[in-house]
């Protein structure tokens, strides 16, 4: 499962989806769109406070295209220890629209993110619709987000239970191209059967990022509360510090 962090400074899971800037041509017109992407190496693959790589390292890649209208699409992939027997990778296409509201400092991003595990013996594929809002004033940004899945983690996980994840991220720019941020959220479930009852949990993380040219370095602490009922493995949900390095292009 992917870290969000989509279009905001934290995915990843977010880590998150990156919408690149559009390319302005010399005559003042805008090109058909812009291709961009990133490659990240991290000490763990964290998704809403849960290790999805069995506490092992992660290598993730993202390729995306954006248009001056605000539409974008892309493909995100990583190694994972989730997704069922026989699976070791995650392949996630996504599509969305991002824009801002005049000079208010408010921007928004809505879209669709599909999670697929192509080598799995089980059906754990699912998708989330998301909405992310951001208010920025000077060096401060406040960003709430909501992610909805009709069938969380596929029919072979929670018996077709739906889910809503909502969280709030606060970030502040620092000198020397650094940024500090913190996030708190809840993963909640809804379903007819008892399998989805009592497995809601909280997740939170905080950390600092340093940007240097096309590279960024991140150090982040992740933890959860009440996640054992869903995950059933203390090792995957215990608090931990994760380091990552990202190359954008």
C-alpha positions as CSV (number, residue, x, y, z in Angstrom):
1,X,0.0,0.0,0.0
2,X,1.2,3.4,-0.9
3,X,2.1,6.4,1.3
4,X,0.3,9.1,0.5
5,X,1.6,11.9,0.3
6,X,0.7,12.9,-3.0
7,X,1.2,16.5,-4.0
8,X,2.2,17.5,-0.5
9,X,5.6,17.5,1.1
10,X,5.0,14.3,3.1
11,X,4.4,10.7,0.9
12,X,5.4,8.9,1.3
13,X,2.7,7.5,1.2
14,X,3.8,10.2,1.2
15,X,5.3,9.6,0.1
16,X,3.6,11.2,-2.2
17,X,2.6,11.9,-6.1
18,X,4.6,14.8,-7.6
19,X,3.0,17.1,-10.2
20,X,5.9,18.8,-12.1
21,X,5.9,22.4,-13.2
22,X,4.7,23.1,-16.7
23,X,7.3,24.2,-19.3
24,X,6.8,27.7,-20.7
25,X,8.2,28.2,-24.2
26,X,10.1,31.2,-25.4
27,X,7.1,32.7,-27.3
28,X,5.0,32.7,-24.1
29,X,2.9,29.7,-25.0
30,X,2.7,26.6,-22.9
31,X,3.7,23.2,-24.2
32,X,1.4,20.2,-24.4
33,X,2.6,19.0,-21.0
34,X,5.6,18.1,-18.9
35,X,7.1,14.7,-18.0
36,X,8.7,14.3,-14.7
37,X,9.5,11.8,-12.1
38,X,11.6,10.7,-9.1
39,X,13.6,7.8,-7.7
40,X,13.7,7.2,-4.0
41,X,15.7,4.9,-1.8
42,X,14.4,4.6,1.8
43,X,15.3,2.5,4.9
44,X,11.7,1.3,5.2
45,X,8.4,1.5,3.2
46,X,5.9,3.2,5.4
47,X,2.2,3.5,4.6
48,X,0.0,5.3,7.2
49,X,2.3,4.1,10.0
50,X,2.7,0.5,8.9
51,X,5.9,-1.0,7.4
52,X,5.0,-2.5,4.0
53,X,8.4,-3.9,3.4
54,X,8.7,-6.0,6.5
55,X,11.1,-3.4,8.0
56,X,13.4,-3.8,5.0
57,X,14.7,-1.1,2.6
58,X,12.5,0.4,-0.2
59,X,13.3,1.4,-3.8
60,X,10.4,3.4,-5.4
61,X,10.0,5.2,-8.7
62,X,7.4,7.6,-10.1
63,X,6.8,8.8,-13.7
64,X,4.2,11.4,-14.3
65,X,2.8,13.9,-16.9
66,X,1.0,17.1,-16.2
67,X,-1.0,19.6,-18.4
68,X,-1.4,23.3,-18.0
69,X,-5.1,22.8,-17.4
70,X,-4.3,21.1,-14.0
71,X,-4.8,17.5,-15.1
72,X,-2.0,15.0,-14.4
73,X,-1.5,11.2,-14.6
74,X,1.3,8.9,-13.7
75,X,2.6,5.5,-12.6
76,X,4.2,4.8,-9.2
77,X,6.0,1.6,-8.3
78,X,7.9,0.0,-5.4
79,X,9.1,-3.2,-3.9
80,X,6.8,-4.5,-1.1
81,X,6.2,-7.3,1.3
82,X,2.5,-6.8,1.1
83,X,0.0,-7.8,-1.6
84,X,-0.3,-11.6,-0.9
85,X,1.7,-14.8,-1.5
86,X,4.1,-14.6,-4.4
87,X,4.1,-10.9,-4.7
88,X,7.0,-8.6,-4.2
89,X,6.1,-5.4,-6.1
90,X,3.4,-2.7,-6.2
91,X,2.3,-1.0,-9.4
92,X,0.0,2.0,-9.0
93,X,-1.4,4.1,-11.8
94,X,-3.1,7.4,-10.8
95,X,-4.9,10.4,-12.4
96,X,-6.0,13.7,-10.9
97,X,-6.6,17.4,-11.2
98,X,-4.8,20.1,-9.2
99,X,-5.3,23.9,-9.1
100,X,-5.4,27.0,-6.9
101,X,-8.0,29.5,-6.0
102,X,-6.8,33.0,-7.0
103,X,-4.5,34.7,-4.6
104,X,-6.1,33.1,-1.5
105,X,-3.2,30.8,-0.8
106,X,-5.6,27.9,-1.1
107,X,-4.9,25.0,-3.5
108,X,-6.6,21.7,-4.0
109,X,-6.0,18.3,-5.6
110,X,-8.5,15.6,-6.4
111,X,-7.9,12.3,-8.0
112,X,-8.0,8.5,-8.2
113,X,-5.1,6.2,-7.1
114,X,-5.2,2.4,-8.0
115,X,-3.1,-0.1,-6.0
116,X,-2.2,-3.3,-7.8
117,X,0.0,-6.3,-6.8
118,X,0.6,-8.1,-10.1
119,X,2.3,-11.2,-8.8
120,X,-0.1,-12.0,-5.9
121,X,-2.0,-15.3,-5.6
122,X,-4.8,-13.3,-3.8
123,X,-7.0,-10.4,-4.9
124,X,-5.7,-7.5,-2.9
125,X,-6.0,-4.8,-5.7
126,X,-8.1,-1.8,-4.7
127,X,-8.3,2.0,-5.4
128,X,-8.8,5.2,-3.5
129,X,-10.4,8.5,-4.4
130,X,-8.6,11.4,-2.7
131,X,-9.1,15.1,-2.0
132,X,-6.3,17.3,-0.7
133,X,-6.5,20.9,0.3
134,X,-3.6,23.2,1.2
135,X,-3.6,26.7,2.7
136,X,-0.2,28.4,2.5
137,X,0.8,31.7,4.2
138,X,4.5,32.6,4.0
139,X,6.5,29.6,5.2
140,X,3.6,27.9,6.8
141,X,1.3,25.3,5.1
142,X,-1.7,23.4,6.5
143,X,-3.0,20.5,4.4
144,X,-6.0,18.3,5.2
145,X,-6.7,15.2,3.0
146,X,-9.3,12.5,2.7
147,X,-8.9,9.1,1.0
148,X,-11.9,6.8,0.3
149,X,-11.8,3.2,-0.8
150,X,-14.9,1.2,-1.6
151,X,-13.2,-2.1,-1.1
152,X,-10.1,-1.6,1.0
153,X,-7.1,-3.8,0.0
154,X,-9.3,-6.0,-2.1
155,X,-12.0,-8.7,-1.4
156,X,-9.5,-11.1,0.1
157,X,-8.5,-8.8,3.0
158,X,-11.4,-7.4,5.0
159,X,-14.4,-8.9,3.1
160,X,-15.1,-5.9,0.9
161,X,-15.1,-3.3,3.7
162,X,-14.9,0.3,2.7
163,X,-12.5,2.7,4.3
164,X,-11.8,6.4,4.9
165,X,-8.4,7.8,5.8
166,X,-8.3,11.4,6.8
167,X,-5.3,13.4,8.1
168,X,-3.9,16.8,8.7
169,X,-0.3,17.9,7.8
170,X,1.4,21.0,9.0
171,X,4.7,22.1,7.5
172,X,7.0,25.0,7.8
173,X,10.0,26.1,5.7
174,X,13.3,26.6,7.4
175,X,16.6,28.3,6.3
176,X,19.0,26.4,4.1
177,X,16.3,24.9,1.9
178,X,15.0,22.7,4.8
179,X,11.4,22.0,5.9
180,X,9.9,20.5,9.0
181,X,6.4,18.9,9.0
182,X,4.1,16.7,11.1
183,X,1.0,14.7,10.3
184,X,-1.8,13.0,12.3
185,X,-4.5,10.9,10.8
186,X,-7.0,8.1,11.3
187,X,-7.7,5.0,9.1
188,X,-11.3,4.0,9.6
189,X,-13.4,1.1,8.2
190,X,-17.0,0.4,7.5
191,X,-18.6,-3.0,6.6
192,X,-21.4,-5.4,7.3
193,X,-19.3,-8.1,8.9
194,X,-17.5,-8.1,12.2
195,X,-14.1,-8.4,10.4
196,X,-14.0,-4.7,9.9
197,X,-15.2,-3.7,13.4
198,X,-12.7,-2.5,16.0
199,X,-9.8,-2.2,13.6
200,X,-9.7,1.6,13.2
201,X,-6.4,3.1,14.1
202,X,-4.4,6.4,14.4
203,X,-1.2,7.1,12.5
204,X,1.2,10.0,12.9
205,X,4.7,11.0,11.7
206,X,7.0,14.0,11.9
207,X,10.3,14.8,10.3
208,X,12.6,17.1,8.4
209,X,13.6,17.4,4.8
210,X,16.7,19.0,3.2
211,X,16.7,19.9,-0.5
212,X,19.9,20.2,-2.5
213,X,19.4,20.7,-6.3
214,X,17.6,17.7,-7.7
215,X,18.1,15.7,-4.5
216,X,16.3,15.7,-1.2
217,X,17.2,14.0,2.1
218,X,14.5,13.1,4.6
219,X,14.5,11.9,8.2
220,X,11.1,11.0,9.6
221,X,9.6,9.3,12.7
222,X,6.5,7.1,12.2
223,X,4.1,5.5,14.8
224,X,0.6,4.2,15.2
225,X,-2.0,3.7,17.9
226,X,-4.5,0.8,18.1
227,X,-3.2,-0.7,14.8
228,X,-2.6,-4.2,16.2
229,X,-6.2,-5.3,15.7
230,X,-5.8,-4.8,11.9
231,X,-2.1,-5.7,11.3
232,X,-1.5,-8.3,14.0
233,X,2.2,-7.8,14.0
234,X,3.8,-5.4,16.5
235,X,7.1,-5.3,14.6
236,X,5.3,-3.6,11.6
237,X,3.6,-0.9,13.6
238,X,6.1,0.0,16.3
239,X,7.5,3.6,16.2
240,X,10.6,4.0,14.0
241,X,12.8,6.5,12.2
242,X,13.0,6.2,8.4
243,X,15.7,7.8,6.2
244,X,15.3,8.5,2.5
245,X,17.0,10.1,-0.4
246,X,15.2,11.2,-3.5
247,X,16.4,12.2,-6.9
248,X,13.9,14.2,-9.0
249,X,14.0,14.7,-12.7
